[in-house]
Amino acid sequence: MNSPKDFNDDISQQTLYAIEHLHGLPAFVKAASIEGKDEVDKIPSSSFADPRHRKFPCHTKAATWLSNAYFQNSKDAYSKDEGALVQERIVKAAEYWSIRSLVKNFNRSHDKMASFDTSNLQDSDYALVADFNGNVVRRFPIPNAPSVKAAGEYLYAHRFEYPYPWRKAAARRILAKAVEFDEAFERGEKTAAQILRFEPKTMEYLQRAAGIGMTHPQWAAEKIAQRVYMLPDRLRSYQRKLAELAVELRKMPGCTHQQMSKLAAVLDVIDRETGLCSNYHEGVEMPEEICFKVLQKEAEDILDSYITLQTGTIYPVGMLASLSLEKVAGVLGDEFAAQIKMSDGSMDIAKFAEILPTLPRPDAKLIERVMEETMKEPIAKAAAIGRKMMESELRKVARLKFRKASEIDPKTLAAETQAKMDKANTGDPTQPKVTVIGDRIP
């Protein structure tokens, strides 16, 4: 049985985020000041809905509303009779503060999202089913459309509490179920209900956790190098491993989805073994935020940006993805094609997009002719480019987004990493541990 948690236990306000985006917060709750531990300790036990554990304070209007909201998520911490008693005390306090209707409406909304009998749920009705020390862990029930919305918001709100493989599995299941219920709704099935849209931040996180995205290895190398500086000297073996990873990534012109998935798993293990995972809520990027930085929506926006040729003709960058390297070589020559050829044999769209506006008019006209042959209606069809992006195209877009990252030489990174490692972590216990503030290393 889990321990009951109220607002005062929600230090990072993860649960509050989920409550706000699932149900909304009354104005008086938003305007209320946050009480510190010293102030909470002064509240008499009789003002708590659970006086024995000093949980769910009801000494103010805002505290009562929040206590009711948090209690709905902690009911499984009580027996049926104990839970009913706590709820009764909350309702009495709500009557005193004249917010009984608000509490009733919240509970109705919460029950709607949880309107299913958990005793009849199968493993397939949960977003997360995992083994933990020989015990089966089931989290985030998703038997109906409202519960999918709730599962997504709660996974995002509590993402710091689970290891990466669990986050990835749960996110994939939630997104798959969301599509399933949406399609059923569109088919007009009576038992289906349209899925409530995830908050933008939640949706972006779910996609990254599910591995729907890409990044540039050299940008990932910089983020991993930052981790080197976060660790104390006693974790020198982890510093060395991260530094080696950063240098190897620096040498790669591109990466596959499989490579990034493996990297995310490795970073997750290192973060948990070194304790870096405890700093996620302070701004340290999670593995999925590094390895799947560029999402499809952002990729589409990048591909929909435009370049202007010397002839004055404007084309979406996305159209370049429709050209083969062979066609480019056929009109501009093998020497030019070699300049925009990547190590895997594909075309470097980032470099091609940079060079095209500088080509003289005769060469620009040749490119126009190839464009017209490839797409008879370039502008109209360009909007469709990237809508169903293959992994290779996402890699190219990642290179577009992070092309400046490739300007740093691998040897320079290695030297800087080693030097900062030695300087920052001397092993002197009187010296502060080096940490990252945002994207900058102090």
C-alpha positions in Angstrom: 0.0 0.0 0.0 1.4 3.4 -1.0 1.9 6.3 1.5 -0.6 9.1 1.2 0.8 12.3 -0.4 -0.6 15.8 -0.1 0.4 19.1 -1.5 3.2 19.5 1.1 4.8 16.3 -0.1 4.8 17.5 -3.8 8.1 19.4 -3.5 8.6 19.7 -7.3 4.9 20.3 -7.8 4.7 17.4 -10.4 1.3 16.3 -9.2 0.1 19.8 -9.1 1.0 20.2 -12.8 -1.0 17.1 -13.7 -4.0 18.3 -11.6 -3.9 21.8 -13.3 -3.8 20.4 -16.8 -6.4 17.7 -16.3 -8.9 19.7 -14.2 -7.8 23.3 -13.9 -7.2 25.3 -10.8 -9.6 27.8 -9.2 -8.5 31.4 -9.1 -8.2 31.4 -5.3 -5.9 28.4 -5.4 -3.6 30.1 -8.0 -3.5 33.3 -5.8 -2.7 31.4 -2.6 0.8 31.6 -1.1 2.8 28.5 -0.6 3.4 27.7 3.1 6.8 26.6 4.2 7.5 23.5 6.4 7.7 25.6 9.5 4.3 27.1 8.9 2.8 23.7 8.1 4.2 22.3 11.4 2.3 24.9 13.3 -1.1 23.7 11.9 -3.0 21.8 14.6 -3.6 18.1 13.8 -7.3 18.7 14.1 -7.1 20.8 10.9 -6.0 17.8 8.8 -8.4 15.5 7.1 -6.0 12.7 8.2 -5.0 13.9 11.7 -3.1 10.7 12.5 -0.6 11.2 9.6 -1.1 15.0 9.4 -2.1 14.8 5.8 -4.5 16.9 3.8 -4.7 20.2 5.7 -8.1 22.0 5.5 -7.2 25.2 7.5 -7.8 27.5 4.5 -10.0 27.6 1.4 -7.1 26.9 -1.0 -5.7 24.1 1.2 -9.0 22.4 1.4 -9.5 22.4 -2.4 -5.9 21.1 -2.9 -6.3 18.5 -0.2 -9.4 17.1 -1.9 -7.6 17.0 -5.2 -4.5 15.2 -3.8 -6.6 12.8 -1.8 -8.3 11.5 -4.9 -4.8 10.4 -6.0 -4.0 8.8 -2.6 -7.1 6.8 -2.0 -5.3 3.5 -2.5 -3.2 4.4 0.6 -6.2 3.8 2.8 -8.6 1.1 3.5 -12.2 1.7 2.3 -13.4 2.8 5.8 -10.4 5.0 6.4 -10.7 6.7 3.0 -14.4 7.4 3.5 -13.6 9.1 6.8 -10.9 11.3 5.3 -13.2 12.3 2.4 -16.0 13.1 4.9 -13.7 15.5 6.8 -12.7 17.2 3.5 -16.3 17.6 2.5 -17.1 19.2 5.9 -14.3 21.6 5.5 -15.4 22.4 2.0 -18.9 23.2 3.3 -17.3 25.6 5.9 -15.3 27.4 3.1 -18.3 27.4 0.8 -16.6 25.4 -1.9 -18.5 22.1 -1.7 -19.7 22.5 -5.3 -16.2 23.0 -6.5 -15.0 19.9 -4.7 -18.0 17.9 -6.0 -17.3 19.0 -9.5 -13.6 18.1 -9.2 -14.4 14.6 -7.9 -16.9 14.0 -10.7 -14.3 15.0 -13.3 -11.7 12.8 -11.5 -14.1 9.8 -11.3 -14.9 10.2 -15.0 -11.3 9.7 -15.9 -11.1 6.7 -13.6 -14.5 5.2 -14.4 -13.4 1.6 -14.6 -13.0 -1.3 -12.3 -9.3 -1.8 -11.7 -9.9 -5.4 -10.5 -11.0 -6.4 -14.0 -8.1 -4.7 -15.9 -5.6 -6.8 -17.8 -1.9 -6.0 -18.3 -2.8 -4.7 -21.8 -5.0 -2.0 -20.0 -1.9 -0.4 -18.4 0.7 1.8 -20.1 3.4 0.4 -17.8 3.8 -3.2 -16.7 7.3 -4.0 -15.4 9.1 -6.3 -13.0 10.7 -4.7 -9.9 12.6 -7.0 -7.6 10.4 -9.9 -8.5 7.1 -7.9 -8.2 5.0 -6.9 -11.1 4.5 -3.1 -11.3 1.4 -1.8 -13.1 1.0 1.9 -13.6 -1.1 4.3 -15.7 -4.3 2.5 -16.5 -5.6 3.3 -20.0 -8.8 1.3 -20.6 -10.8 4.3 -21.9 -10.2 7.7 -23.6 -10.2 9.9 -20.5 -7.8 7.6 -18.7 -5.3 7.9 -21.7 -5.3 11.7 -21.2 -4.8 11.3 -17.5 -2.0 8.7 -18.0 -0.1 11.0 -20.3 -0.3 14.0 -18.0 0.7 11.9 -15.0 3.6 10.3 -16.8 4.9 13.7 -17.7 4.3 15.0 -14.2 6.1 12.1 -12.6 8.7 11.4 -15.3 11.6 11.8 -12.9 10.5 8.9 -10.8 10.9 6.2 -13.4 13.9 4.7 -15.3 14.2 5.4 -19.0 13.1 1.9 -20.2 9.9 2.3 -18.2 9.3 5.9 -19.4 9.8 4.7 -23.0 7.5 1.7 -22.7 4.7 3.8 -21.0 5.0 6.7 -23.5 4.7 4.3 -26.5 1.6 2.6 -25.1 -0.1 5.9 -24.2 0.5 7.4 -27.7 -0.6 4.1 -29.4 -3.8 4.1 -27.3 -4.5 7.7 -28.0 -4.4 7.0 -31.8 -6.5 3.9 -31.3 -9.3 5.8 -29.5 -9.1 8.7 -31.9 -9.5 6.4 -34.9 -12.4 4.6 -33.2 -14.1 7.9 -32.6 -13.6 9.0 -36.2 -15.2 5.7 -37.3 -18.2 6.6 -35.3 -18.0 3.7 -32.8 -20.6 4.2 -30.0 -18.2 3.0 -27.3 -15.5 5.4 -28.4 -14.9 8.9 -27.0 -12.7 11.5 -28.5 -9.4 11.7 -26.7 -8.8 15.0 -24.8 -5.7 16.6 -26.3 -2.5 16.4 -24.3 -0.9 19.7 -23.2 1.8 20.7 -25.7 4.7 20.2 -23.3 3.2 16.8 -22.4 2.9 15.7 -26.0 6.4 16.8 -26.8 7.8 14.8 -23.9 5.7 11.7 -24.7 7.1 11.7 -28.3 10.7 12.1 -27.0 10.3 9.4 -24.4 8.8 7.1 -27.1 11.8 7.8 -29.3 9.9 9.6 -32.0 12.6 12.1 -33.0 16.3 12.5 -33.8 19.3 14.6 -32.9 22.7 15.5 -34.2 25.5 13.4 -32.6 27.8 16.5 -32.2 25.1 18.4 -30.3 24.5 15.3 -28.1 28.3 15.2 -27.6 28.2 18.7 -26.1 25.4 17.8 -23.7 27.2 14.7 -22.6 30.4 16.6 -22.1 28.5 18.9 -19.7 27.7 15.8 -17.6 31.4 15.2 -17.2 31.7 18.5 -15.4 28.7 17.8 -13.1 30.4 14.7 -11.5 32.8 14.9 -8.6 36.3 13.5 -8.8 35.4 10.3 -6.9 33.4 9.3 -9.9 36.4 9.5 -12.2 35.5 6.3 -14.1 32.1 7.7 -15.1 33.7 11.0 -16.1 36.1 9.1 -18.3 33.3 7.0 -19.9 31.2 10.1 -20.6 34.2 12.0 -22.0 34.9 9.0 -24.3 31.3 9.0 -25.5 31.4 12.7 -26.2 34.6 12.4 -28.3 33.3 9.4 -30.3 30.0 11.2 -31.0 31.9 14.2 -32.1 33.4 12.2 -34.9 30.1 11.0 -36.3 28.5 13.0 -39.2 25.1 11.4 -38.4 23.5 8.7 -36.3 20.7 6.2 -36.6 17.6 5.9 -34.4 19.0 2.6 -33.0 22.2 4.3 -32.0 20.4 7.1 -30.2 18.1 4.6 -28.5 21.2 2.7 -27.2 22.8 6.0 -26.1 19.7 7.0 -24.2 19.8 3.7 -22.4 23.5 4.1 -21.5 22.9 7.6 -20.2 20.0 6.5 -18.1 22.2 3.9 -16.4 25.0 6.4 -15.8 22.6 9.0 -14.5 21.0 6.5 -12.0 24.3 5.1 -10.8 25.9 8.5 -10.3 22.8 10.2 -8.9 22.5 12.7 -11.7 18.9 11.7 -12.2 18.1 13.5 -8.9 19.0 16.7 -10.8 16.5 16.3 -13.6 14.1 18.7 -12.0 16.8 21.3 -11.7 17.3 21.5 -15.5 19.7 18.6 -16.3 18.4 17.1 -19.5 17.0 13.6 -19.4 18.4 11.1 -21.9 15.4 11.3 -24.2 15.7 15.1 -24.3 19.2 14.7 -25.6 18.8 11.8 -28.0 15.4 12.8 -29.5 15.7 16.6 -29.5 14.2 17.2 -32.9 10.5 16.1 -33.1 8.6 15.6 -36.4 6.7 18.8 -36.0 9.8 20.8 -35.6 11.4 18.9 -38.5 8.4 19.8 -40.7 8.8 23.5 -39.7 12.4 23.4 -40.7 11.7 21.7 -44.0 9.0 24.3 -44.7 11.5 27.2 -44.4 12.6 28.7 -47.7 15.7 29.4 -49.7 16.0 32.0 -52.6 18.1 31.3 -55.7 19.9 33.9 -57.6 17.1 33.8 -60.2 14.7 35.0 -57.5 12.8 31.7 -57.4 11.9 30.6 -53.9 11.7 26.9 -52.8 11.0 25.3 -49.5 14.0 23.6 -47.9 11.9 20.4 -47.7 12.0 20.1 -51.5 15.7 19.4 -51.4 14.9 16.1 -49.7 13.1 15.0 -53.0 16.3 15.4 -55.0 18.8 12.5 -55.4 22.5 13.1 -55.3 22.7 11.5 -58.8 20.4 14.2 -60.3 22.4 17.0 -58.7 25.6 15.5 -60.0 24.0 15.2 -63.5 23.5 19.0 -63.7 26.2 20.5 -61.5 28.9 17.8 -61.9 30.5 15.2 -59.7 32.9 17.7 -58.1 29.9 19.7 -56.7 28.1 16.6 -55.7 31.1 15.5 -53.7 30.9 18.7 -51.6 27.4 17.8 -50.4 27.8 14.1 -50.0 27.7 12.7 -46.5 29.8 9.7 -45.3 26.8 7.4 -45.7 26.4 8.3 -49.3 23.3 10.5 -48.8 23.0 14.2 -49.6 23.9 16.8 -46.9 20.8 18.9 -47.0 22.2 21.5 -44.6 25.2 22.1 -46.7 23.2 22.0 -50.0 20.7 24.6 -48.5 23.7 26.9 -47.6 25.3 26.7 -51.1 22.2 27.0 -53.3 21.6 30.7 -52.7 25.2 31.4 -53.7 25.1 29.6 -57.0 25.4 31.8 -60.2 22.3 32.3 -62.3 23.2 29.6 -64.9 23.7 27.0 -62.3 20.5 28.2 -60.4 18.5 27.7 -63.6 19.8 24.2 -63.9 18.6 23.4 -60.4 15.2 25.0 -61.2 14.9 22.6 -64.1 15.7 19.6 -61.9 13.2 20.8 -59.3 10.5 21.2 -62.0 11.2 17.7 -63.3 11.0 16.2 -59.8 7.9 18.1 -58.8 5.6 19.6 -61.4 3.9 21.6 -58.6 6.7 22.3 -56.2 5.1 24.8 -53.9 1.8 23.0 -53.6 3.5 19.6 -53.0 6.2 21.0 -50.7 3.7 21.1 -47.8 3.5 17.3 -48.0 7.3 16.9 -47.7 8.3 15.6 -44.3 4.7 14.8 -43.1 5.6 11.1 -43.0 9.3 11.4 -42.5 11.6 8.4 -42.7 14.5 8.1 -40.3 17.1 9.2 -42.8 15.1 12.5 -43.4 14.9 13.1 -39.7 18.7 12.7 -39.5 19.1 15.2 -42.2 16.9 17.7 -40.5 18.8 17.2 -37.2 21.9 18.2 -39.2 20.1 21.3 -40.4 19.1 22.3 -36.9 22.5 21.7 -35.3 24.8 22.4 -38.2 26.8 24.9 -36.1 27.7 22.1 -33.7 29.9 20.5 -36.4 32.3 23.4 -36.3 34.0 22.2 -33.2 36.9 19.8 -33.8 36.8 16.4 -32.0 40.3 16.9 -30.7 39.5 20.3 -29.3 36.5 18.8 -27.5 38.6 16.0 -26.1 41.3 18.4 -24.9 38.8 20.8 -23.4 36.9 18.0 -21.7 40.0 16.5 -20.1 41.3 20.0 -19.0 38.0 21.0 -17.4 37.7 17.6 -15.8 41.0 18.0 -14.1 40.4 21.6 -13.2 36.9 21.3 -11.9 37.1 18.1 -9.9 40.3 18.2 -7.8 39.0 15.8 -5.2 39.3 18.6 -2.6 36.2 18.1 -0.3 36.3 21.9 0.5 35.6 22.7 -3.1 32.0 22.9 -4.4 30.8 20.3 -6.8 30.7 21.6 -10.4 27.1 21.7 -11.7 25.3 23.0 -14.7 22.9 25.9 -14.6 20.7 25.7 -17.6 22.9 25.2 -20.7 25.9 27.0 -19.2 28.8 25.6 -17.2 29.7 28.1 -14.4 
